[in-house]
Amino acid sequence: MTVKTLAIVGTGIMGMGIAQIAAQADIQVLLYDAKAGAAEQGRHSLQAMLEKLTAKGKFSDDELQSMLSNLTVVQELGQIATAEIVVEAIIENLDIKKQLFAQLEEVVTPDTILATNTSSLSVTAIAADCDHPERVAGFHFFNPVPLMKIVEIIPGLSTQQSVVDALTDLAKRMGHLGVVAKDTPGFIVNHGGRAYGTEALKILGEGVASFEQIDRILRDGAGFRMGPFELMDLTGVDVSHPVMESIYNQFYHEARYRPHPLTRQMLVGKKLGRKVGEGFYQYEKGQKLPMDGAQNQSSKALVSDAVITSVWVGADLAEDKTQLIDYLNAHDVTIDNNDTPHPDSLVLLAIYGEDTTNAAIRYHIDPKQAVAIDMLTELNKHRTLMPSLITQARFVAQAYALFSSSTGNKGSDSREANTQETCSATLITESTGFVAQRVVAMVINLGCDIAMQKIATPEDIDNAVKLGLGYPYGPISWGDHLGASRVLLILERIYGLTGDPRYRPSPWLQRRAKLDVSLFTQQTIY
């Protein structure tokens, strides 16, 4: 199908975003809204924005005029009858959407495709009462539409393949990547994003670290664009928490999607985030206010008391041990090479999926000397340190001094310099797995589970999550980057120590890790 005319029903932010990219693709766009004057206002706002972009050199005057000529406001629903495709972008209410689709069937041609921009409702349910459910599909864009170059295409149970193909071609023509998803709760992106916030909330609820520390670890160390609590404040707890509850309930209380009571409490207490001036952080005129920095100052105070005698290194992976020893040698730190650490040696443990206490017992060393370090994130980014419950203060201070600055600690002569440098390490209390390990492993595991459920292809899952959520990697390629066996080790240990089914490794991950093949590998039945 060559689409010449596209109708948009609902001219809010999403509807006008779709209208913009369609007009830019030289498609005639018919704008309709049931609210009097809303379509005119939507077109006026879009024109003003396009004129500003033209003034900045984003478009030429001819391009501007061409785009504007492609936008036509219609006053009656019947005036969209000439459109080959109609995209609905109205309120997220199943009954209202079903009512609209019944009205659309009365005015469009039998060949017209009816698409819904729903983000959370079942496409099959929306199409259920239609005379021709085979022409109904999901066409889910993300805000802001012109910048978010991804759109989910969701066939319902009755949708014809030709409809999916037509929407895929249309997405490409409008400059977006169309990814096909099964009609399941959350589709790909909202489903794949469940691990990030829920696991961060669980970590916060366990008292492992403050929300600010968790944000810093995941942003600076793991490479996420925003920390989970910054993101929830931006989105609004009134938006994010109901989505958590909805997907959890729609999957019949699957443990992987379990929400946390904290955001329910914040919702009730109207601590909604940036829009009201207070969420996890405080805001003034939309800008996040700085924290008091008490945690950093307290941690930096450790440095002045730290004199490192020697360091004994234990690591689950040989490459981690090599990297740590290279780091210590570069900073003139004496390595304790004895089978059993000297009583005055700091014991560094590079571990995965367990707490420092259990690791110390497994390594047969005194937990009073032990500080674990997360090597999932690179040392040149952010260092997360985890003492055991009984680690002596002097060893905590030594570990922090060693990793809390870009130059490290070279003895008493550099104490003053270290206290003046920007902190690049975070001390957390004992956790079964580090902050980044837990969150990243859960993101990857959930991506693998989505692939196993055949909700989408591994490639589409990867692209959708990366483009739709802004993660540094898609979950499947992230697993390959870190190594599936390492991710599996994290999850197996956490699951074994906690017994919590949310951490059970996906069979998709298990098989590919054990066979040492890419997580993109799909089985072919001959």
DOBADREN-400149 format. One record per residue (C-alpha): residue number from 1; residue in one letter; z, y, x. Coordinates in steps of 0.25 Angstrom, whole numbers, plus 5000, padded with zeros to 4 digits. Example, Ala and Ser with C-alpha at 12.3 -4.5 7.8 and 13.67 -1.06 7.14 Angstrom:
BEGIN
(atom 1 'a' (5031 4982 5049)) (atom 2 's' (5029 4996 5055)) 
This chain:
BEGIN
(atom 1 'm' (5000 5000 5000)) (atom 2 't' (4996 5014 5005)) (atom 3 'v' (5007 5023 4999)) (atom 4 'k' (5001 5037 4995)) (atom 5 't' (5013 5041 4986)) (atom 6 'l' (5027 5038 4987)) (atom 7 'a' (5037 5042 4976)) (atom 8 'i' (5052 5046 4980)) (atom 9 'v' (5062 5045 4968)) (atom 10 'g' (5075 5052 4973)) (atom 11 't' (5073 5064 4981)) (atom 12 'g' (5087 5064 4989)) (atom 13 'i' (5088 5063 5004)) (atom 14 'm' (5082 5049 5005)) (atom 15 'g' (5071 5051 4995)) (atom 16 'm' (5066 5064 5002)) (atom 17 'g' (5068 5057 5015)) (atom 18 'i' (5058 5046 5011)) (atom 19 'a' (5049 5057 5005)) (atom 20 'q' (5048 5064 5018)) (atom 21 'i' (5044 5052 5026)) (atom 22 'a' (5034 5048 5015)) (atom 23 'a' (5028 5063 5015)) (atom 24 'q' (5027 5062 5030)) (atom 25 'a' (5019 5049 5029)) (atom 26 'd' (5009 5057 5020)) (atom 27 'i' (5014 5050 5007)) (atom 28 'q' (5014 5057 4994)) (atom 29 'v' (5028 5058 4990)) (atom 30 'l' (5033 5060 4975)) (atom 31 'l' (5047 5065 4974)) (atom 32 'y' (5055 5062 4961)) (atom 33 'd' (5070 5064 4958)) (atom 34 'a' (5076 5062 4944)) (atom 35 'k' (5085 5074 4947)) (atom 36 'a' (5078 5087 4943)) (atom 37 'g' (5074 5095 4955)) (atom 38 'a' (5078 5085 4966)) (atom 39 'a' (5064 5081 4970)) (atom 40 'e' (5060 5095 4972)) (atom 41 'q' (5073 5098 4980)) (atom 42 'g' (5070 5086 4988)) (atom 43 'r' (5056 5090 4992)) (atom 44 'h' (5061 5104 4995)) (atom 45 's' (5072 5099 5004)) (atom 46 'l' (5062 5090 5011)) (atom 47 'q' (5052 5101 5013)) (atom 48 'a' (5062 5110 5019)) (atom 49 'm' (5066 5099 5029)) (atom 50 'l' (5051 5096 5032)) (atom 51 'e' (5048 5111 5034)) (atom 52 'k' (5060 5112 5044)) (atom 53 'l' (5055 5100 5052)) (atom 54 't' (5041 5106 5052)) (atom 55 'a' (5047 5119 5058)) (atom 56 'k' (5053 5111 5069)) (atom 57 'g' (5040 5104 5072)) (atom 58 'k' (5042 5091 5066)) (atom 59 'f' (5030 5092 5057)) (atom 60 's' (5018 5101 5057)) (atom 61 'd' (5015 5111 5045)) (atom 62 'd' (5004 5102 5041)) (atom 63 'e' (5013 5090 5041)) (atom 64 'l' (5023 5097 5033)) (atom 65 'q' (5013 5101 5022)) (atom 66 's' (5008 5087 5021)) (atom 67 'm' (5022 5081 5019)) (atom 68 'l' (5026 5092 5009)) (atom 69 's' (5013 5089 5001)) (atom 70 'n' (5017 5074 5000)) (atom 71 'l' (5030 5078 4993)) (atom 72 't' (5028 5079 4978)) (atom 73 'v' (5040 5081 4968)) (atom 74 'v' (5038 5074 4954)) (atom 75 'q' (5046 5077 4942)) (atom 76 'e' (5044 5064 4934)) (atom 77 'l' (5046 5050 4938)) (atom 78 'g' (5033 5046 4932)) (atom 79 'q' (5026 5055 4943)) (atom 80 'i' (5028 5045 4954)) (atom 81 'a' (5019 5035 4947)) (atom 82 't' (5008 5037 4958)) (atom 83 'a' (5017 5033 4969)) (atom 84 'e' (5015 5019 4976)) (atom 85 'i' (5029 5019 4980)) (atom 86 'v' (5042 5025 4974)) (atom 87 'v' (5055 5026 4983)) (atom 88 'e' (5068 5027 4975)) (atom 89 'a' (5078 5035 4982)) (atom 90 'i' (5089 5038 4972)) (atom 91 'i' (5104 5035 4970)) (atom 92 'e' (5109 5022 4975)) (atom 93 'n' (5112 5016 4961)) (atom 94 'l' (5106 5003 4957)) (atom 95 'd' (5105 5006 4942)) (atom 96 'i' (5099 5020 4944)) (atom 97 'k' (5089 5014 4954)) (atom 98 'k' (5085 5003 4944)) (atom 99 'q' (5083 5013 4933)) (atom 100 'l' (5074 5021 4942)) (atom 101 'f' (5066 5009 4946)) (atom 102 'a' (5064 5006 4931)) (atom 103 'q' (5059 5020 4929)) (atom 104 'l' (5050 5019 4941)) (atom 105 'e' (5043 5007 4936)) (atom 106 'e' (5039 5014 4923)) (atom 107 'v' (5031 5025 4931)) (atom 108 'v' (5025 5019 4943)) (atom 109 't' (5013 5010 4945)) (atom 110 'p' (5015 4994 4946)) (atom 111 'd' (5012 4995 4960)) (atom 112 't' (5022 5006 4964)) (atom 113 'i' (5033 5001 4974)) (atom 114 'l' (5047 5005 4970)) (atom 115 'a' (5056 5007 4982)) (atom 116 't' (5071 5010 4982)) (atom 117 'n' (5078 5017 4994)) (atom 118 't' (5091 5010 4990)) (atom 119 's' (5100 5008 5002)) (atom 120 's' (5110 4999 4995)) (atom 121 'l' (5105 4993 4982)) (atom 122 's' (5098 4980 4980)) (atom 123 'v' (5083 4982 4979)) (atom 124 't' (5082 4970 4970)) (atom 125 'a' (5092 4976 4961)) (atom 126 'i' (5084 4989 4960)) (atom 127 'a' (5072 4981 4957)) (atom 128 'a' (5078 4971 4947)) (atom 129 'd' (5074 4978 4934)) (atom 130 'c' (5061 4983 4939)) (atom 131 'd' (5048 4977 4932)) (atom 132 'h' (5042 4976 4946)) (atom 133 'p' (5053 4973 4956)) (atom 134 'e' (5043 4968 4966)) (atom 135 'r' (5039 4982 4969)) (atom 136 'v' (5053 4987 4972)) (atom 137 'a' (5059 4988 4986)) (atom 138 'g' (5069 4995 4994)) (atom 139 'f' (5064 5006 5003)) (atom 140 'h' (5077 5011 5010)) (atom 141 'f' (5076 5023 5019)) (atom 142 'f' (5088 5029 5027)) (atom 143 'n' (5092 5043 5028)) (atom 144 'p' (5087 5052 5034)) (atom 145 'v' (5074 5045 5030)) (atom 146 'p' (5064 5052 5040)) (atom 147 'l' (5073 5049 5052)) (atom 148 'm' (5078 5035 5048)) (atom 149 'k' (5065 5027 5051)) (atom 150 'i' (5069 5015 5043)) (atom 151 'v' (5067 5010 5029)) (atom 152 'e' (5072 4997 5023)) (atom 153 'i' (5062 4990 5014)) (atom 154 'i' (5069 4981 5004)) (atom 155 'p' (5062 4971 4995)) (atom 156 'g' (5070 4966 4983)) (atom 157 'l' (5069 4952 4978)) (atom 158 's' (5056 4955 4971)) (atom 159 't' (5049 4965 4980)) (atom 160 'q' (5035 4961 4984)) (atom 161 'q' (5031 4961 4999)) (atom 162 's' (5020 4971 4996)) (atom 163 'v' (5031 4981 4992)) (atom 164 'v' (5039 4979 5005)) (atom 165 'd' (5026 4980 5013)) (atom 166 'a' (5022 4993 5007)) (atom 167 'l' (5036 4999 5009)) (atom 168 't' (5035 4995 5024)) (atom 169 'd' (5022 5001 5026)) (atom 170 'l' (5027 5014 5019)) (atom 171 'a' (5039 5015 5028)) (atom 172 'k' (5030 5014 5040)) (atom 173 'r' (5021 5024 5035)) (atom 174 'm' (5033 5034 5033)) (atom 175 'g' (5038 5031 5047)) (atom 176 'h' (5049 5021 5044)) (atom 177 'l' (5052 5007 5048)) (atom 178 'g' (5052 4998 5036)) (atom 179 'v' (5062 4986 5037)) (atom 180 'v' (5062 4976 5026)) (atom 181 'a' (5076 4971 5021)) (atom 182 'k' (5081 4961 5011)) (atom 183 'd' (5087 4967 4999)) (atom 184 't' (5101 4965 5003)) (atom 185 'p' (5113 4974 5004)) (atom 186 'g' (5111 4985 5014)) (atom 187 'f' (5097 4980 5017)) (atom 188 'i' (5096 4981 5032)) (atom 189 'v' (5102 4995 5037)) (atom 190 'n' (5114 4996 5028)) (atom 191 'h' (5117 4981 5030)) (atom 192 'g' (5115 4982 5045)) (atom 193 'g' (5124 4994 5046)) (atom 194 'r' (5136 4987 5040)) (atom 195 'a' (5142 4982 5053)) (atom 196 'y' (5143 4996 5060)) (atom 197 'g' (5153 5003 5051)) (atom 198 't' (5161 4991 5045)) (atom 199 'e' (5164 4985 5059)) (atom 200 'a' (5168 4999 5064)) (atom 201 'l' (5177 5001 5052)) (atom 202 'k' (5183 4987 5055)) (atom 203 'i' (5185 4991 5070)) (atom 204 'l' (5192 5004 5065)) (atom 205 'g' (5201 4997 5055)) (atom 206 'e' (5206 4987 5066)) (atom 207 'g' (5210 4999 5074)) (atom 208 'v' (5202 4996 5086)) (atom 209 'a' (5197 5010 5088)) (atom 210 's' (5196 5023 5081)) (atom 211 'f' (5184 5027 5073)) (atom 212 'e' (5180 5037 5083)) (atom 213 'q' (5181 5027 5094)) (atom 214 'i' (5173 5016 5087)) (atom 215 'd' (5162 5027 5084)) (atom 216 'r' (5162 5030 5099)) (atom 217 'i' (5161 5016 5104)) (atom 218 'l' (5150 5013 5094)) (atom 219 'r' (5142 5026 5097)) (atom 220 'd' (5144 5027 5112)) (atom 221 'g' (5145 5013 5115)) (atom 222 'a' (5137 5005 5105)) (atom 223 'g' (5126 5016 5103)) (atom 224 'f' (5127 5018 5088)) (atom 225 'r' (5122 5032 5084)) (atom 226 'm' (5135 5035 5077)) (atom 227 'g' (5149 5028 5076)) (atom 228 'p' (5152 5021 5063)) (atom 229 'f' (5162 5031 5059)) (atom 230 'e' (5153 5043 5062)) (atom 231 'l' (5143 5036 5054)) (atom 232 'm' (5152 5033 5042)) (atom 233 'd' (5156 5047 5042)) (atom 234 'l' (5142 5052 5042)) (atom 235 't' (5137 5042 5031)) (atom 236 'g' (5150 5045 5023)) (atom 237 'v' (5160 5034 5020)) (atom 238 'd' (5157 5036 5005)) (atom 239 'v' (5143 5030 5009)) (atom 240 's' (5146 5020 5020)) (atom 241 'h' (5158 5013 5014)) (atom 242 'p' (5152 5010 5000)) (atom 243 'v' (5140 5004 5008)) (atom 244 'm' (5149 4995 5016)) (atom 245 'e' (5156 4990 5003)) (atom 246 's' (5143 4989 4996)) (atom 247 'i' (5136 4980 5007)) (atom 248 'y' (5149 4972 5008)) (atom 249 'n' (5150 4969 4994)) (atom 250 'q' (5135 4966 4992)) (atom 251 'f' (5136 4956 5003)) (atom 252 'y' (5148 4949 4996)) (atom 253 'h' (5159 4954 5006)) (atom 254 'e' (5152 4949 5018)) (atom 255 'a' (5162 4952 5030)) (atom 256 'r' (5151 4958 5039)) (atom 257 'y' (5151 4970 5029)) (atom 258 'r' (5165 4972 5026)) (atom 259 'p' (5169 4987 5024)) (atom 260 'h' (5182 4993 5029)) (atom 261 'p' (5193 4999 5020)) (atom 262 'l' (5194 5012 5029)) (atom 263 't' (5181 5017 5023)) (atom 264 'r' (5185 5014 5009)) (atom 265 'q' (5198 5022 5012)) (atom 266 'm' (5190 5033 5018)) (atom 267 'l' (5180 5033 5005)) (atom 268 'v' (5192 5034 4996)) (atom 269 'g' (5198 5045 5005)) (atom 270 'k' (5185 5053 5005)) (atom 271 'k' (5184 5053 5020)) (atom 272 'l' (5169 5051 5019)) (atom 273 'g' (5165 5056 5032)) (atom 274 'r' (5157 5068 5037)) (atom 275 'k' (5153 5073 5023)) (atom 276 'v' (5167 5076 5019)) (atom 277 'g' (5172 5080 5033)) (atom 278 'e' (5180 5068 5036)) (atom 279 'g' (5178 5053 5037)) (atom 280 'f' (5181 5046 5050)) (atom 281 'y' (5179 5059 5057)) (atom 282 'q' (5182 5073 5053)) (atom 283 'y' (5170 5083 5051)) (atom 284 'e' (5169 5098 5050)) (atom 285 'k' (5156 5103 5044)) (atom 286 'g' (5149 5089 5046)) (atom 287 'q' (5153 5088 5061)) (atom 288 'k' (5162 5078 5066)) (atom 289 'l' (5175 5084 5072)) (atom 290 'p' (5179 5079 5085)) (atom 291 'm' (5191 5069 5086)) (atom 292 'd' (5204 5073 5093)) (atom 293 'g' (5200 5064 5105)) (atom 294 'a' (5214 5058 5106)) (atom 295 'q' (5209 5044 5109)) (atom 296 'n' (5200 5049 5121)) (atom 297 'q' (5211 5057 5127)) (atom 298 's' (5221 5045 5126)) (atom 299 's' (5211 5036 5132)) (atom 300 'k' (5208 5046 5143)) (atom 301 'a' (5223 5047 5147)) (atom 302 'l' (5222 5032 5151)) (atom 303 'v' (5213 5035 5162)) (atom 304 's' (5223 5044 5170)) (atom 305 'd' (5232 5032 5171)) (atom 306 'a' (5221 5022 5175)) (atom 307 'v' (5220 5016 5189)) (atom 308 'i' (5211 5003 5190)) (atom 309 't' (5216 4993 5200)) (atom 310 's' (5205 4982 5197)) (atom 311 'v' (5197 4977 5185)) (atom 312 'w' (5195 4962 5181)) (atom 313 'v' (5183 4960 5172)) (atom 314 'g' (5181 4949 5161)) (atom 315 'a' (5168 4949 5153)) (atom 316 'd' (5162 4940 5142)) (atom 317 'l' (5148 4943 5148)) (atom 318 'a' (5144 4943 5163)) (atom 319 'e' (5136 4955 5162)) (atom 320 'd' (5148 4963 5156)) (atom 321 'k' (5156 4959 5168)) (atom 322 't' (5146 4963 5178)) (atom 323 'q' (5144 4977 5171)) (atom 324 'l' (5159 4979 5171)) (atom 325 'i' (5161 4975 5186)) (atom 326 'd' (5149 4984 5189)) (atom 327 'y' (5156 4995 5182)) (atom 328 'l' (5169 4993 5189)) (atom 329 'n' (5163 4992 5203)) (atom 330 'a' (5155 5005 5200)) (atom 331 'h' (5169 5012 5197)) (atom 332 'd' (5176 5006 5210)) (atom 333 'v' (5185 4997 5201)) (atom 334 't' (5190 4984 5208)) (atom 335 'i' (5186 4972 5201)) (atom 336 'd' (5197 4961 5199)) (atom 337 'n' (5189 4948 5202)) (atom 338 'n' (5200 4938 5201)) (atom 339 'd' (5200 4927 5191)) (atom 340 't' (5212 4933 5184)) (atom 341 'p' (5214 4948 5184)) (atom 342 'h' (5224 4954 5193)) (atom 343 'p' (5236 4960 5185)) (atom 344 'd' (5232 4974 5188)) (atom 345 's' (5218 4973 5185)) (atom 346 'l' (5211 4979 5172)) (atom 347 'v' (5204 4967 5165)) (atom 348 'l' (5191 4971 5158)) (atom 349 'l' (5186 4962 5148)) (atom 350 'a' (5171 4963 5143)) (atom 351 'i' (5172 4955 5130)) (atom 352 'y' (5165 4953 5117)) (atom 353 'g' (5171 4951 5103)) (atom 354 'e' (5186 4950 5106)) (atom 355 'd' (5198 4958 5109)) (atom 356 't' (5204 4960 5123)) (atom 357 't' (5216 4951 5120)) (atom 358 'n' (5207 4939 5116)) (atom 359 'a' (5198 4942 5128)) (atom 360 'a' (5209 4943 5138)) (atom 361 'i' (5215 4929 5133)) (atom 362 'r' (5201 4923 5134)) (atom 363 'y' (5199 4929 5149)) (atom 364 'h' (5213 4924 5152)) (atom 365 'i' (5218 4938 5157)) (atom 366 'd' (5230 4947 5154)) (atom 367 'p' (5227 4955 5141)) (atom 368 'k' (5236 4966 5147)) (atom 369 'q' (5225 4969 5157)) (atom 370 'a' (5213 4968 5148)) (atom 371 'v' (5204 4979 5143)) (atom 372 'a' (5191 4974 5136)) (atom 373 'i' (5178 4982 5137)) (atom 374 'd' (5166 4982 5127)) (atom 375 'm' (5153 4979 5135)) (atom 376 'l' (5144 4978 5123)) (atom 377 't' (5142 4993 5125)) (atom 378 'e' (5137 4997 5139)) (atom 379 'l' (5147 5003 5149)) (atom 380 'n' (5139 5016 5150)) (atom 381 'k' (5141 5019 5135)) (atom 382 'h' (5155 5017 5130)) (atom 383 'r' (5166 5008 5135)) (atom 384 't' (5176 5002 5124)) (atom 385 'l' (5189 4996 5130)) (atom 386 'm' (5198 4987 5123)) (atom 387 'p' (5212 4983 5129)) (atom 388 's' (5220 4972 5124)) (atom 389 'l' (5232 4974 5115)) (atom 390 'i' (5241 4973 5127)) (atom 391 't' (5232 4979 5139)) (atom 392 'q' (5241 4987 5148)) (atom 393 'a' (5239 5002 5147)) (atom 394 'r' (5235 5003 5162)) (atom 395 'f' (5223 4993 5160)) (atom 396 'v' (5219 5001 5148)) (atom 397 'a' (5219 5013 5156)) (atom 398 'q' (5211 5007 5167)) (atom 399 'a' (5200 5002 5158)) (atom 400 'y' (5199 5015 5151)) (atom 401 'a' (5198 5023 5164)) (atom 402 'l' (5188 5014 5169)) (atom 403 'f' (5178 5015 5157)) (atom 404 's' (5182 5028 5150)) (atom 405 's' (5172 5037 5158)) (atom 406 's' (5158 5036 5164)) (atom 407 't' (5163 5035 5178)) (atom 408 'g' (5175 5025 5176)) (atom 409 'n' (5187 5025 5184)) (atom 410 'k' (5187 5024 5199)) (atom 411 'g' (5202 5025 5201)) (atom 412 's' (5212 5037 5201)) (atom 413 'd' (5203 5047 5207)) (atom 414 's' (5194 5047 5195)) (atom 415 'r' (5205 5048 5184)) (atom 416 'e' (5203 5063 5182)) (atom 417 'a' (5188 5062 5181)) (atom 418 'n' (5189 5050 5171)) (atom 419 't' (5198 5058 5161)) (atom 420 'q' (5188 5069 5161)) (atom 421 'e' (5176 5061 5157)) (atom 422 't' (5171 5057 5143)) (atom 423 'c' (5178 5044 5138)) (atom 424 's' (5168 5033 5137)) (atom 425 'a' (5177 5022 5133)) (atom 426 't' (5185 5018 5121)) (atom 427 'l' (5198 5010 5121)) (atom 428 'i' (5200 5002 5108)) (atom 429 't' (5211 4993 5103)) (atom 430 'e' (5208 4978 5103)) (atom 431 's' (5197 4973 5094)) (atom 432 't' (5190 4960 5092)) (atom 433 'g' (5177 4965 5099)) (atom 434 'f' (5175 4979 5103)) (atom 435 'v' (5170 4990 5094)) (atom 436 'a' (5156 4990 5098)) (atom 437 'q' (5155 4975 5099)) (atom 438 'r' (5160 4973 5085)) (atom 439 'v' (5151 4983 5079)) (atom 440 'v' (5139 4980 5087)) (atom 441 'a' (5140 4965 5085)) (atom 442 'm' (5142 4967 5070)) (atom 443 'v' (5130 4976 5069)) (atom 444 'i' (5122 4965 5076)) (atom 445 'n' (5128 4954 5068)) (atom 446 'l' (5125 4960 5055)) (atom 447 'g' (5110 4963 5059)) (atom 448 'c' (5109 4948 5063)) (atom 449 'd' (5115 4944 5049)) (atom 450 'i' (5105 4953 5042)) (atom 451 'a' (5094 4946 5050)) (atom 452 'm' (5099 4933 5046)) (atom 453 'q' (5099 4937 5031)) (atom 454 'k' (5085 4940 5033)) (atom 455 'i' (5087 4954 5027)) (atom 456 'a' (5077 4959 5037)) (atom 457 't' (5071 4955 5050)) (atom 458 'p' (5079 4957 5063)) (atom 459 'e' (5069 4968 5067)) (atom 460 'd' (5070 4975 5054)) (atom 461 'i' (5085 4974 5054)) (atom 462 'd' (5085 4980 5068)) (atom 463 'n' (5076 4991 5065)) (atom 464 'a' (5083 4995 5052)) (atom 465 'v' (5097 4995 5058)) (atom 466 'k' (5093 5003 5070)) (atom 467 'l' (5085 5013 5063)) (atom 468 'g' (5093 5014 5050)) (atom 469 'l' (5107 5014 5057)) (atom 470 'g' (5104 5020 5071)) (atom 471 'y' (5110 5009 5078)) (atom 472 'p' (5106 5008 5093)) (atom 473 'y' (5100 4995 5091)) (atom 474 'g' (5096 4986 5079)) (atom 475 'p' (5106 4975 5077)) (atom 476 'i' (5097 4964 5081)) (atom 477 's' (5092 4971 5094)) (atom 478 'w' (5106 4975 5097)) (atom 479 'g' (5110 4961 5097)) (atom 480 'd' (5099 4957 5106)) (atom 481 'h' (5103 4969 5115)) (atom 482 'l' (5117 4965 5116)) (atom 483 'g' (5115 4950 5116)) (atom 484 'a' (5117 4941 5104)) (atom 485 's' (5126 4932 5111)) (atom 486 'r' (5135 4944 5114)) (atom 487 'v' (5135 4949 5100)) (atom 488 'l' (5138 4935 5095)) (atom 489 'l' (5150 4934 5105)) (atom 490 'i' (5156 4947 5099)) (atom 491 'l' (5155 4942 5085)) (atom 492 'e' (5160 4928 5088)) (atom 493 'r' (5172 4932 5095)) (atom 494 'i' (5176 4943 5084)) (atom 495 'y' (5173 4933 5073)) (atom 496 'g' (5181 4922 5080)) (atom 497 'l' (5193 4932 5083)) (atom 498 't' (5193 4939 5069)) (atom 499 'g' (5188 4928 5060)) (atom 500 'd' (5181 4940 5052)) (atom 501 'p' (5168 4935 5046)) (atom 502 'r' (5162 4949 5048)) (atom 503 'y' (5160 4945 5063)) (atom 504 'r' (5154 4932 5061)) (atom 505 'p' (5141 4931 5069)) (atom 506 's' (5128 4931 5061)) (atom 507 'p' (5121 4917 5063)) (atom 508 'w' (5108 4926 5067)) (atom 509 'l' (5116 4931 5079)) (atom 510 'q' (5122 4918 5082)) (atom 511 'r' (5110 4910 5083)) (atom 512 'r' (5102 4920 5091)) (atom 513 'a' (5114 4923 5101)) (atom 514 'k' (5115 4908 5103)) (atom 515 'l' (5100 4906 5105)) (atom 516 'd' (5099 4918 5114)) (atom 517 'v' (5088 4924 5106)) (atom 518 's' (5085 4938 5101)) (atom 519 'l' (5092 4942 5088)) (atom 520 'f' (5079 4945 5082)) (atom 521 't' (5075 4930 5083)) (atom 522 'q' (5071 4925 5069)) (atom 523 'q' (5069 4910 5066)) (atom 524 't' (5055 4905 5063)) (atom 525 'i' (5054 4893 5054)) (atom 526 'y' (5041 4886 5057)) 
